[in-house]
């Protein structure tokens, strides 16, 4: 069941050589949502010096998407040990480390993780010794916690009564706490789209800037977390992260983003297996393709923001500035973001007579050119993209069956034979793309789409996924 079995086995062999006291087994792991999966895990002790020398017992669970997703790590205290809750350990013994948050194969390894774990535990010892009476109480507490985790207590069953998670709870996660991520959170919150918004802040160190402000002026239903498990059961996950790193070329920039996504998408898709992924990272067409490949989700549930904002602006200009209401309802911007996007049309507004039809087409094209000229130089600021993202999220969560121009798999459309994502008019609902809307046949638009597809495919072939 492990997708990358050979890589996983090779890494665990290295762990066994370095830490021969670890024991390996397959056991059932219960996730926060109550779902279960048989996972490889290993238990053992790591040596820690904190004045004296201590052997700290740990257990690491290896996800089936390893090594592209980080292990789930726990302390395993004996009955005479108590857990010291701190910035790296919670009351259940779950271990949180920067190494886990920034996990990225092949840079990140289990041995590297254990080394950082030891270093952090030497700064703040995670366990302490209990007296005999305390040990008995601790044993009872650990037993009770285990039962909660396994779903064996009445408390869990009672908590489910009337729980909005049962098919009605609209939870979304925004990945990335930069300007775009925060703009998406604010736009979604302002629109009242979701019951719960999780902002996953993957940056290192303490909260800074906008994230800190979100914490200070706490918004209802908005939670900031550094733990991927906080995203569990999200219906929509919005990706806003971009990594420039030390990139020198455009290809380096894209590869840097791909490397970043390799540490994010498997974890996100693990915790929210039925989510719609909404990609706002750049370049959106390629990052949507990367997300589709890394998640193994159906193509309908991986969508890029594409030209949704451009299309809404285009229709607004036609309706309100050029007073062309009839044209606006079937008008779309399609293709790829940037200079290569192209206006197009759905439906058929042309008259039957060929001569009159040609005149109508020419008039429409002149109107489209005027509208596109008005839109030139408008740019896409974080807050405007955030509004567009909230609009798309609203259509998905409320199953509006509304048409949007979004990045979707274009293979089979307009004689495109490669696996590339381009912005095309699509009907959106709770399952993502329900149907692609047929465009009018326009040789010029098709030629531009094919050209975009070819250049995007060429770039994708040079990437290391």
VOPAGU-2260 file (C-alpha; in pm, 1 decimal, decimal comma):
REM VOPAGU-2260
SITE   aa  ch    i         X         Y         Z
SITE  UNK   A    0       0,0       0,0       0,0
SITE  UNK   A    1     308,0     228,9      20,8
SITE  UNK   A    2     324,7     433,6    -297,6
SITE  UNK   A    3     704,1     471,1    -284,6
SITE  UNK   A    4     790,9     137,0    -125,8
SITE  UNK   A    5    1155,8     113,8    -236,9
SITE  UNK   A    6    1238,4     465,0    -115,0
SITE  UNK   A    7    1068,5     395,4     218,8
SITE  UNK   A    8    1250,9      63,9     271,4
SITE  UNK   A    9    1586,9     218,3     184,4
SITE  UNK   A   10    1538,9     500,1     433,7
SITE  UNK   A   11    1425,7     269,5     713,7
SITE  UNK   A   12    1732,1      51,1     656,7
SITE  UNK   A   13    1943,5     361,0     723,6
SITE  UNK   A   14    1744,3     431,6    1041,2
SITE  UNK   A   15    1796,7      75,1    1161,0
SITE  UNK   A   16    2173,9     104,5    1111,0
SITE  UNK   A   17    2193,4     433,4    1301,4
SITE  UNK   A   18    1945,9     341,6    1578,1
SITE  UNK   A   19    1960,3     -40,6    1615,7
SITE  UNK   A   20    1738,7     -28,2    1927,9
SITE  UNK   A   21    1430,5      68,8    1721,9
SITE  UNK   A   22    1168,9    -199,8    1659,2
SITE  UNK   A   23     950,5    -195,7    1347,0
SITE  UNK   A   24     592,4    -315,9    1305,3
SITE  UNK   A   25     267,4    -263,4    1112,5
SITE  UNK   A   26     -19,2    -134,2    1326,9
SITE  UNK   A   27    -347,7      46,4    1286,1
SITE  UNK   A   28    -324,9     423,1    1328,6
SITE  UNK   A   29    -638,5     621,0    1414,8
SITE  UNK   A   30    -652,9     973,9    1275,2
SITE  UNK   A   31    -827,9    1271,5    1433,5
SITE  UNK   A   32   -1135,0    1219,9    1216,3
SITE  UNK   A   33   -1172,8     861,2    1340,8
SITE  UNK   A   34   -1051,9     703,3    1014,3
SITE  UNK   A   35    -797,7     424,4    1044,1
SITE  UNK   A   36    -512,4     294,4     832,7
SITE  UNK   A   37    -248,5      22,4     871,5
SITE  UNK   A   38      85,0     202,4     883,2
SITE  UNK   A   39     446,1     111,5     937,4
SITE  UNK   A   40     577,5     245,6    1266,2
SITE  UNK   A   41     886,9     215,2    1474,6
SITE  UNK   A   42     949,7     263,5    1842,9
SITE  UNK   A   43    1267,6     310,6    2040,0
SITE  UNK   A   44    1462,0     555,6    2249,2
SITE  UNK   A   45    1680,1     849,8    2152,5
SITE  UNK   A   46    1972,2     963,2    2368,9
SITE  UNK   A   47    1933,4    1311,9    2517,3
SITE  UNK   A   48    2174,5    1502,3    2740,8
SITE  UNK   A   49    2005,3    1743,4    2979,7
SITE  UNK   A   50    2250,6    1767,9    3268,9
SITE  UNK   A   51    2236,5    1389,1    3288,0
SITE  UNK   A   52    2183,1    1141,2    3005,8
SITE  UNK   A   53    1827,8    1027,7    2931,0
SITE  UNK   A   54    1675,0     781,0    2688,4
SITE  UNK   A   55    1356,0     938,7    2555,9
SITE  UNK   A   56    1102,7     684,8    2419,4
SITE  UNK   A   57     942,2     783,5    2088,3
SITE  UNK   A   58     720,1     631,0    1820,9
SITE  UNK   A   59     714,0     741,0    1458,1
SITE  UNK   A   60     432,9     649,6    1217,2
SITE  UNK   A   61     529,2     639,6     849,1
SITE  UNK   A   62     252,4     760,1     616,9
SITE  UNK   A   63     187,4     567,3     295,8
SITE  UNK   A   64     297,6     870,7      93,4
SITE  UNK   A   65     643,2     868,9     257,7
SITE  UNK   A   66     901,2    1009,6     185,0
SITE  UNK   A   67     696,7    1294,9      38,0
SITE  UNK   A   68     499,6    1343,0     359,9
SITE  UNK   A   69     658,0    1367,3     706,3
SITE  UNK   A   70     610,8    1099,3     975,0
SITE  UNK   A   71     365,6    1147,5    1261,4
SITE  UNK   A   72     568,8    1158,0    1581,0
SITE  UNK   A   73     479,8    1083,5    1942,7
SITE  UNK   A   74     647,1    1045,1    2279,4
SITE  UNK   A   75     576,4     704,1    2435,0
SITE  UNK   A   76     612,6     768,2    2810,1
SITE  UNK   A   77     613,7     476,6    3049,8
SITE  UNK   A   78     378,7     473,8    3350,2
SITE  UNK   A   79     636,0     652,2    3568,9
SITE  UNK   A   80     690,6     936,9    3321,0
SITE  UNK   A   81     493,0    1259,7    3278,2
SITE  UNK   A   82     474,8    1473,6    2962,2
SITE  UNK   A   83     613,7    1826,3    2984,9
SITE  UNK   A   84     383,6    2018,9    2751,9
SITE  UNK   A   85     583,1    2278,6    2559,3
SITE  UNK   A   86     628,4    2437,6    2220,2
SITE  UNK   A   87     736,4    2104,6    2067,4
SITE  UNK   A   88     507,6    1861,5    2254,0
SITE  UNK   A   89     133,4    1865,0    2331,0
SITE  UNK   A   90     -57,0    1697,4    2615,1
SITE  UNK   A   91    -108,9    1381,4    2407,8
SITE  UNK   A   92     264,9    1346,4    2343,6
SITE  UNK   A   93     238,7    1456,7    1978,3
SITE  UNK   A   94     570,9    1604,6    1867,9
SITE  UNK   A   95     585,8    1923,1    1656,4
SITE  UNK   A   96     913,7    2040,6    1502,9
SITE  UNK   A   97    1019,7    2290,0    1233,5
SITE  UNK   A   98    1175,2    1993,7    1051,8
SITE  UNK   A   99     829,5    1836,5    1015,8
SITE  UNK   A  100     667,3    2161,1     897,6
SITE  UNK   A  101     936,2    2215,4     635,0
SITE  UNK   A  102     959,1    1852,5     526,1
SITE  UNK   A  103    1071,9    1821,7     164,2
SITE  UNK   A  104    1205,8    1507,1      -4,1
SITE  UNK   A  105    1491,2    1433,2     -69,7
SITE  UNK   A  106    1637,7    1699,9     160,0
SITE  UNK   A  107    1442,2    1575,1     461,7
SITE  UNK   A  108    1510,0    1231,3     610,3
SITE  UNK   A  109    1396,7    1038,8     917,7
SITE  UNK   A  110    1752,1    1042,7    1054,8
SITE  UNK   A  111    1766,0    1420,8    1009,4
SITE  UNK   A  112    1429,6    1445,2    1187,7
SITE  UNK   A  113    1554,0    1239,0    1483,4
SITE  UNK   A  114    1868,2    1454,1    1507,9
SITE  UNK   A  115    1657,3    1771,7    1529,8
SITE  UNK   A  116    1428,9    1598,5    1780,8
SITE  UNK   A  117    1728,9    1524,2    2003,2
SITE  UNK   A  118    1855,8    1883,1    1969,4
SITE  UNK   A  119    1515,8    2029,7    2066,8
SITE  UNK   A  120    1471,9    1785,8    2357,2
SITE  UNK   A  121    1814,9    1889,2    2488,2
SITE  UNK   A  122    1685,8    2247,3    2501,0
SITE  UNK   A  123    1358,0    2149,3    2668,8
SITE  UNK   A  124    1327,0    1800,8    2818,2
SITE  UNK   A  125     985,2    1661,4    2712,1
SITE  UNK   A  126     937,6    1413,7    2998,7
SITE  UNK   A  127     974,8    1412,3    3376,9
SITE  UNK   A  128     973,4    1144,1    3645,7
SITE  UNK   A  129     651,5    1081,3    3842,5
SITE  UNK   A  130     613,9     966,8    4202,8
SITE  UNK   A  131     448,3     624,4    4246,0
SITE  UNK   A  132     103,3     777,3    4320,9
SITE  UNK   A  133     135,1    1019,9    4030,4
SITE  UNK   A  134     242,8     731,0    3809,3
SITE  UNK   A  135     -79,0     544,3    3884,6
SITE  UNK   A  136    -288,5     849,7    3797,4
SITE  UNK   A  137     -80,7     905,1    3482,8
SITE  UNK   A  138    -136,9     544,4    3379,6
SITE  UNK   A  139    -513,1     594,7    3409,8
SITE  UNK   A  140    -492,0     918,7    3212,7
SITE  UNK   A  141    -289,3     758,6    2931,8
SITE  UNK   A  142    -537,1     472,4    2915,9
SITE  UNK   A  143    -826,5     718,2    2893,0
SITE  UNK   A  144    -651,8     921,3    2621,5
SITE  UNK   A  145    -589,9     600,9    2425,5
SITE  UNK   A  146    -960,1     518,7    2444,1
SITE  UNK   A  147   -1052,9     865,5    2320,1
SITE  UNK   A  148    -811,6     825,9    2030,1
SITE  UNK   A  149    -958,3     488,2    1942,0
SITE  UNK   A  150   -1314,0     617,3    1963,0
SITE  UNK   A  151   -1410,7     389,8    2254,9
SITE  UNK   A  152   -1557,9     644,3    2496,4
SITE  UNK   A  153   -1908,1     773,3    2530,3
SITE  UNK   A  154   -1759,6    1122,9    2524,2
SITE  UNK   A  155   -1665,6    1085,9    2158,0
SITE  UNK   A  156   -2001,4     946,8    2055,7
SITE  UNK   A  157   -2180,1    1223,2    2246,6
SITE  UNK   A  158   -1966,7    1489,4    2084,0
SITE  UNK   A  159   -2086,6    1371,8    1744,3
SITE  UNK   A  160   -2451,1    1445,3    1820,9
SITE  UNK   A  161   -2544,5    1747,9    1616,8
SITE  UNK   A  162   -2183,1    1785,2    1499,6
SITE  UNK   A  163   -2176,7    2004,9    1191,5
SITE  UNK   A  164   -1895,0    1785,9    1054,5
SITE  UNK   A  165   -2155,7    1531,8     950,8
SITE  UNK   A  166   -2189,4    1651,0     593,7
SITE  UNK   A  167   -2284,0    2011,3     668,8
SITE  UNK   A  168   -1972,7    2169,9     818,5
SITE  UNK   A  169   -1803,4    2391,1     558,8
SITE  UNK   A  170   -1438,6    2395,2     657,8
SITE  UNK   A  171   -1166,4    2530,9     431,5
SITE  UNK   A  172    -789,6    2553,4     466,5
SITE  UNK   A  173    -564,2    2822,6     322,8
SITE  UNK   A  174    -202,6    2706,0     288,2
SITE  UNK   A  175      48,4    2989,5     315,1
SITE  UNK   A  176      41,9    3298,2     537,0
SITE  UNK   A  177     187,9    3550,0     294,4
SITE  UNK   A  178      -5,7    3849,4     162,2
SITE  UNK   A  179    -210,5    3632,3     -75,8
SITE  UNK   A  180    -293,9    3372,8     188,7
SITE  UNK   A  181    -412,6    3636,1     435,3
SITE  UNK   A  182    -608,8    3812,9     157,8
SITE  UNK   A  183    -787,3    3483,0      85,5
SITE  UNK   A  184    -869,0    3432,8     455,1
SITE  UNK   A  185   -1009,1    3785,5     486,4
SITE  UNK   A  186   -1210,8    3760,3     163,6
SITE  UNK   A  187   -1357,7    3421,3     257,3
SITE  UNK   A  188   -1439,1    3547,5     607,3
SITE  UNK   A  189   -1598,5    3867,2     470,8
SITE  UNK   A  190   -1812,7    3671,2     225,8
SITE  UNK   A  191   -1927,5    3435,1     502,0
SITE  UNK   A  192   -1847,1    3136,0     283,0
SITE  UNK   A  193   -1713,7    2891,2     544,0
SITE  UNK   A  194   -1801,1    2782,5     897,4
SITE  UNK   A  195   -1430,7    2734,5     976,7
SITE  UNK   A  196   -1117,2    2872,8     810,3
SITE  UNK   A  197    -775,8    2723,6     887,7
SITE  UNK   A  198    -470,6    2928,7     792,2
SITE  UNK   A  199    -168,9    2698,4     767,6
SITE  UNK   A  200     137,6    2910,4     837,2
SITE  UNK   A  201     436,2    2709,3     711,9
SITE  UNK   A  202     693,5    2981,8     774,0
SITE  UNK   A  203     966,4    2929,8    1030,0
SITE  UNK   A  204     981,4    3113,3    1360,5
SITE  UNK   A  205     718,6    3309,7    1547,6
SITE  UNK   A  206     416,2    3472,9    1388,5
SITE  UNK   A  207     503,4    3786,3    1194,2
SITE  UNK   A  208     322,6    4065,3    1016,7
SITE  UNK   A  209     -27,5    3983,2     901,4
SITE  UNK   A  210     -39,4    3646,9    1078,4
SITE  UNK   A  211      37,5    3814,2    1407,5
SITE  UNK   A  212    -232,4    4073,3    1339,1
SITE  UNK   A  213    -485,7    3797,1    1269,0
SITE  UNK   A  214    -401,2    3649,9    1608,8
SITE  UNK   A  215    -426,7    3988,3    1783,0
SITE  UNK   A  216    -762,6    4082,4    1629,1
SITE  UNK   A  217    -899,8    3728,4    1642,6
SITE  UNK   A  218   -1158,3    3676,5    1368,2
SITE  UNK   A  219   -1451,1    3446,5    1442,3
SITE  UNK   A  220   -1406,5    3100,8    1290,4
SITE  UNK   A  221   -1045,4    3164,6    1181,9
SITE  UNK   A  222    -769,9    2946,0    1327,3
SITE  UNK   A  223    -395,8    2973,6    1260,8
SITE  UNK   A  224    -191,4    2654,7    1278,5
SITE  UNK   A  225     144,1    2511,0    1178,4
SITE  UNK   A  226      18,9    2152,5    1191,1
SITE  UNK   A  227    -112,3    1987,4     872,5
SITE  UNK   A  228    -357,2    1781,8    1078,3
SITE  UNK   A  229    -549,7    2104,9    1153,6
SITE  UNK   A  230    -669,9    2087,8     791,6
SITE  UNK   A  231    -845,2    1753,0     847,3
SITE  UNK   A  232   -1174,0    1716,6     655,5
SITE  UNK   A  233   -1148,7    2047,6     471,5
SITE  UNK   A  234   -1389,5    2069,9     179,4
SITE  UNK   A  235   -1168,6    2316,6      -7,3
SITE  UNK   A  236    -792,4    2362,3      33,9
SITE  UNK   A  237    -649,4    2680,6    -117,3
SITE  UNK   A  238    -277,7    2680,2    -205,7
SITE  UNK   A  239    -115,2    3026,0    -202,4
SITE  UNK   A  240     249,2    2942,9    -124,8
SITE  UNK   A  241     536,2    3042,5    -352,8
SITE  UNK   A  242     906,0    2972,5    -300,2
SITE  UNK   A  243    1162,2    3180,1    -485,3
SITE  UNK   A  244    1463,4    3041,6    -298,2
SITE  UNK   A  245    1788,6    3122,7    -478,3
SITE  UNK   A  246    1636,9    3069,7    -820,9
SITE  UNK   A  247    1828,9    3219,0   -1113,1
SITE  UNK   A  248    1606,3    3126,5   -1407,7
SITE  UNK   A  249    1230,6    3096,8   -1463,9
SITE  UNK   A  250    1267,2    2718,1   -1468,8
SITE  UNK   A  251    1451,0    2735,8   -1133,6
SITE  UNK   A  252    1164,2    2940,6    -989,0
SITE  UNK   A  253     910,1    2679,7   -1098,7
SITE  UNK   A  254    1125,1    2389,6    -975,0
SITE  UNK   A  255    1159,4    2563,2    -638,4
SITE  UNK   A  256     780,9    2578,7    -615,0
SITE  UNK   A  257     751,7    2214,1    -720,5
SITE  UNK   A  258     993,8    2113,9    -443,7
SITE  UNK   A  259     784,2    2309,6    -195,3
SITE  UNK   A  260     462,9    2139,9    -312,2
SITE  UNK   A  261     620,0    1795,2    -280,3
SITE  UNK   A  262     627,0    1849,2      94,4
SITE  UNK   A  263     274,4    1992,7     111,6
SITE  UNK   A  264      35,2    1822,1    -129,4
SITE  UNK   A  265      74,9    1460,9      -3,1
SITE  UNK   A  266      11,0    1574,1     355,7
SITE  UNK   A  267    -287,1    1791,6     258,4
SITE  UNK   A  268    -441,9    1517,8      42,8
SITE  UNK   A  269    -390,8    1269,3     327,6
SITE  UNK   A  270    -583,3    1476,5     583,3
SITE  UNK   A  271    -857,9    1592,5     342,0
SITE  UNK   A  272    -902,7    1307,0      98,9
SITE  UNK   A  273   -1228,8    1440,4     -46,4
SITE  UNK   A  274   -1129,4    1806,1     -73,9
SITE  UNK   A  275   -1125,8    2024,9    -382,0
SITE  UNK   A  276    -775,8    2169,2    -427,6
SITE  UNK   A  277    -784,9    2531,7    -543,5
SITE  UNK   A  278    -445,1    2650,8    -664,7
SITE  UNK   A  279    -350,1    3019,9    -655,2
SITE  UNK   A  280      29,8    2972,0    -655,6
SITE  UNK   A  281     234,2    3075,4    -959,9
SITE  UNK   A  282     257,0    2981,6   -1238,6
SITE  UNK   A  283     -97,0    2863,9   -1178,7
SITE  UNK   A  284    -125,5    2633,6   -1481,0
SITE  UNK   A  285     187,4    2435,5   -1395,4
SITE  UNK   A  286     130,2    2431,4   -1019,1
SITE  UNK   A  287    -222,9    2300,1   -1076,6
SITE  UNK   A  288     -76,6    2020,5   -1289,0
SITE  UNK   A  289     183,1    1947,5   -1017,5
SITE  UNK   A  290     -89,2    1938,8    -750,0
SITE  UNK   A  291    -294,3    1698,7    -961,5
SITE  UNK   A  292       1,7    1463,6   -1005,1
SITE  UNK   A  293     116,5    1474,1    -640,8
SITE  UNK   A  294    -231,3    1435,8    -491,8
SITE  UNK   A  295    -355,2    1161,7    -727,0
SITE  UNK   A  296    -697,4    1331,8    -697,9
SITE  UNK   A  297    -937,0    1311,5    -992,5
SITE  UNK   A  298    -891,8    1598,9   -1238,0
SITE  UNK   A  299   -1230,9    1743,0   -1140,7
SITE  UNK   A  300   -1108,9    1815,4    -785,6
SITE  UNK   A  301    -786,9    2000,1    -876,1
SITE  UNK   A  302    -857,0    2350,9   -1005,3
SITE  UNK   A  303    -644,7    2658,8   -1066,8
SITE  UNK   A  304    -779,6    3011,4   -1013,8
SITE  UNK   A  305    -692,1    3066,2   -1378,9
SITE  UNK   A  306    -864,1    3354,5   -1552,6
SITE  UNK   A  307   -1161,9    3379,7   -1316,8
SITE  UNK   A  308   -1068,8    3733,5   -1209,7
SITE  UNK   A  309    -994,2    3837,9   -1569,5
SITE  UNK   A  310   -1329,4    3697,6   -1685,4
SITE  UNK   A  311   -1524,9    3875,6   -1413,1
SITE  UNK   A  312   -1349,9    4203,5   -1499,4
SITE  UNK   A  313   -1405,9    4143,2   -1871,2
SITE  UNK   A  314   -1779,6    4088,9   -1821,4
SITE  UNK   A  315   -1800,0    4391,6   -1590,8
SITE  UNK   A  316   -1637,3    4621,5   -1848,2
SITE  UNK   A  317   -1863,6    4493,4   -2127,4
SITE  UNK   A  318   -2177,3    4541,6   -1916,4
SITE  UNK   A  319   -2106,6    4861,8   -1724,1
SITE  UNK   A  320   -1863,6    5059,4   -1939,3
SITE  UNK   A  321   -1941,3    4945,7   -2294,0
SITE  UNK   A  322   -2311,2    4872,6   -2231,0
SITE  UNK   A  323   -2294,8    4538,6   -2412,9
SITE  UNK   A  324   -2506,4    4331,1   -2176,7
SITE  UNK   A  325   -2598,2    4062,7   -2429,5
SITE  UNK   A  326   -2235,1    3998,5   -2515,6
SITE  UNK   A  327   -2117,2    3997,5   -2154,1
SITE  UNK   A  328   -2317,2    3695,3   -2039,4
SITE  UNK   A  329   -2133,7    3465,8   -2285,2
SITE  UNK   A  330   -1793,6    3638,0   -2266,2
SITE  UNK   A  331   -1488,0    3471,7   -2109,7
SITE  UNK   A  332   -1114,8    3511,6   -2082,1
SITE  UNK   A  333    -943,6    3176,3   -2139,2
SITE  UNK   A  334    -596,0    3025,0   -2177,2
SITE  UNK   A  335    -306,0    3098,0   -1945,4
SITE  UNK   A  336    -257,5    3386,2   -1705,4
SITE  UNK   A  337     -53,7    3677,2   -1834,3
SITE  UNK   A  338     -14,3    3823,3   -2182,1
SITE  UNK   A  339    -125,9    3505,0   -2362,4
SITE  UNK   A  340    -483,3    3503,5   -2230,9
SITE  UNK   A  341    -751,3    3544,0   -2495,6
SITE  UNK   A  342   -1120,1    3651,3   -2501,8
SITE  UNK   A  343   -1368,2    3388,1   -2611,7
SITE  UNK   A  344   -1740,3    3312,4   -2616,6
SITE  UNK   A  345   -1986,3    3042,6   -2524,6
SITE  UNK   A  346   -2332,1    3011,2   -2676,6
SITE  UNK   A  347   -2416,0    3150,8   -3018,8
SITE  UNK   A  348   -2510,6    3516,5   -3051,6
SITE  UNK   A  349   -2456,7    3530,2   -3425,3
SITE  UNK   A  350   -2745,6    3548,9   -3671,9
SITE  UNK   A  351   -2811,8    3281,2   -3931,0
SITE  UNK   A  352   -2738,8    3493,5   -4240,4
SITE  UNK   A  353   -2368,4    3459,2   -4328,9
SITE  UNK   A  354   -2315,6    3825,2   -4422,6
SITE  UNK   A  355   -2495,1    3956,3   -4115,2
SITE  UNK   A  356   -2317,8    3693,7   -3906,2
SITE  UNK   A  357   -1976,4    3814,1   -4023,2
SITE  UNK   A  358   -2069,4    4174,1   -3942,3
SITE  UNK   A  359   -2190,8    4071,3   -3596,0
SITE  UNK   A  360   -1867,4    3876,8   -3535,6
SITE  UNK   A  361   -1655,1    4176,4   -3638,7
SITE  UNK   A  362   -1857,4    4406,9   -3413,0
SITE  UNK   A  363   -1820,0    4166,2   -3122,1
SITE  UNK   A  364   -1445,4    4132,2   -3172,3
SITE  UNK   A  365   -1406,3    4512,2   -3177,2
SITE  UNK   A  366   -1601,1    4531,4   -2851,7
SITE  UNK   A  367   -1385,1    4254,8   -2698,3
SITE  UNK   A  368   -1066,1    4433,1   -2803,8
SITE  UNK   A  369   -1188,8    4757,6   -2644,8
SITE  UNK   A  370   -1271,4    4572,3   -2321,2
SITE  UNK   A  371    -931,4    4398,2   -2313,7
SITE  UNK   A  372    -762,8    4733,8   -2372,8
SITE  UNK   A  373    -944,0    4879,7   -2071,1
SITE  UNK   A  374    -819,9    4585,9   -1861,3
SITE  UNK   A  375    -455,3    4624,6   -1964,9
SITE  UNK   A  376    -226,7    4718,9   -1680,4
SITE  UNK   A  377    -488,1    4652,9   -1410,8
SITE  UNK   A  378    -270,3    4378,2   -1259,3
SITE  UNK   A  379    -380,4    4135,0    -992,9
SITE  UNK   A  380    -320,4    4250,8    -636,8
SITE  UNK   A  381    -335,6    4007,4    -346,2
SITE  UNK   A  382    -670,2    4137,1    -226,4
SITE  UNK   A  383    -828,0    4117,3    -573,4
SITE  UNK   A  384    -709,9    3757,4    -617,4
SITE  UNK   A  385    -840,4    3687,7    -266,0
SITE  UNK   A  386   -1185,1    3811,0    -371,1
SITE  UNK   A  387   -1172,7    3588,3    -677,4
SITE  UNK   A  388   -1073,3    3288,7    -462,3
SITE  UNK   A  389   -1364,0    3359,0    -223,9
SITE  UNK   A  390   -1597,7    3371,8    -524,7
SITE  UNK   A  391   -1478,6    3030,4    -647,0
SITE  UNK   A  392   -1494,2    2882,5    -295,8
SITE  UNK   A  393   -1850,3    3007,5    -257,7
SITE  UNK   A  394   -1956,8    2835,4    -581,7
SITE  UNK   A  395   -1795,8    2508,0    -473,3
SITE  UNK   A  396   -1918,8    2493,4    -113,4
SITE  UNK   A  397   -2274,3    2602,3    -198,8
SITE  UNK   A  398   -2290,8    2379,2    -508,4
SITE  UNK   A  399   -2402,2    2681,4    -713,1
SITE  UNK   A  400   -2339,3    2519,5   -1052,2
SITE  UNK   A  401   -2207,7    2856,9   -1166,1
SITE  UNK   A  402   -1976,4    2894,5   -1467,8
SITE  UNK   A  403   -1620,9    3019,7   -1399,9
SITE  UNK   A  404   -1311,1    3037,9   -1616,5
SITE  UNK   A  405   -1068,5    2820,1   -1417,3
SITE  UNK   A  406    -755,4    2618,0   -1486,9
SITE  UNK   A  407    -864,4    2263,8   -1568,2
SITE  UNK   A  408    -715,1    1969,4   -1756,9
SITE  UNK   A  409    -740,5    2080,7   -2120,1
SITE  UNK   A  410    -643,6    1752,6   -2284,9
SITE  UNK   A  411    -902,2    1668,9   -2551,2
SITE  UNK   A  412   -1016,8    2029,1   -2589,2
SITE  UNK   A  413    -924,2    2236,4   -2896,4
SITE  UNK   A  414    -708,2    1950,7   -3033,3
SITE  UNK   A  415    -478,6    1963,6   -2728,8
SITE  UNK   A  416    -325,1    1618,3   -2670,9
SITE  UNK   A  417     -92,8    1686,9   -2376,1
SITE  UNK   A  418    -170,4    1687,7   -2004,0
SITE  UNK   A  419    -175,9    2062,1   -1940,1
SITE  UNK   A  420    -407,4    2286,5   -1740,4
SITE  UNK   A  421    -556,3    2592,7   -1907,6
SITE  UNK   A  422    -833,4    2829,1   -1806,9
SITE  UNK   A  423   -1164,5    2729,6   -1964,4
SITE  UNK   A  424   -1529,4    2797,5   -1873,0
SITE  UNK   A  425   -1641,8    2525,0   -1628,8
SITE  UNK   A  426   -1948,3    2461,0   -1415,4
SITE  UNK   A  427   -1839,1    2435,1   -1049,3
SITE  UNK   A  428   -2006,0    2249,7    -762,8
SITE  UNK   A  429   -1918,0    2057,2    -447,5
SITE  UNK   A  430   -1723,8    1798,2    -647,4
SITE  UNK   A  431   -1520,6    2064,0    -827,6
SITE  UNK   A  432   -1551,0    2081,5   -1206,1
SITE  UNK   A  433   -1885,7    1927,8   -1301,0
SITE  UNK   A  434   -1871,2    2004,5   -1671,3
SITE  UNK   A  435   -1667,5    2205,1   -1919,0
SITE  UNK   A  436   -1879,0    2453,4   -2115,8
SITE  UNK   A  437   -1845,7    2433,2   -2493,7
SITE  UNK   A  438   -1680,3    2731,9   -2659,8
SITE  UNK   A  439   -1764,9    2875,0   -2998,8
SITE  UNK   A  440   -1527,1    2760,2   -3267,5
SITE  UNK   A  441   -1272,8    3036,1   -3316,6
SITE  UNK   A  442    -957,3    2937,3   -3510,5
SITE  UNK   A  443    -752,6    3226,2   -3363,5
SITE  UNK   A  444    -846,5    3139,0   -3003,2
SITE  UNK   A  445    -775,5    2769,0   -3064,7
SITE  UNK   A  446    -436,5    2853,3   -3213,1
SITE  UNK   A  447    -345,2    3058,8   -2904,7
SITE  UNK   A  448    -461,6    2781,2   -2670,3
SITE  UNK   A  449    -255,3    2523,5   -2859,2
SITE  UNK   A  450      49,0    2751,6   -2845,9
SITE  UNK   A  451       7,3    2798,6   -2469,4
SITE  UNK   A  452     -38,0    2423,5   -2422,5
SITE  UNK   A  453     282,3    2350,0   -2614,3
SITE  UNK   A  454     496,2    2595,4   -2413,8
SITE  UNK   A  455     350,1    2480,7   -2079,8
SITE  UNK   A  456     401,7    2114,0   -2169,4
SITE  UNK   A  457     762,2    2186,1   -2267,4
SITE  UNK   A  458     827,3    2343,0   -1925,5
SITE  UNK   A  459     656,2    2055,8   -1742,9
SITE  UNK   A  460     881,8    1804,7   -1920,6
SITE  UNK   A  461    1187,8    1977,1   -1770,7
SITE  UNK   A  462    1060,9    1961,6   -1411,6
SITE  UNK   A  463    1159,6    1699,2   -1154,1
SITE  UNK   A  464     843,6    1574,5    -987,3
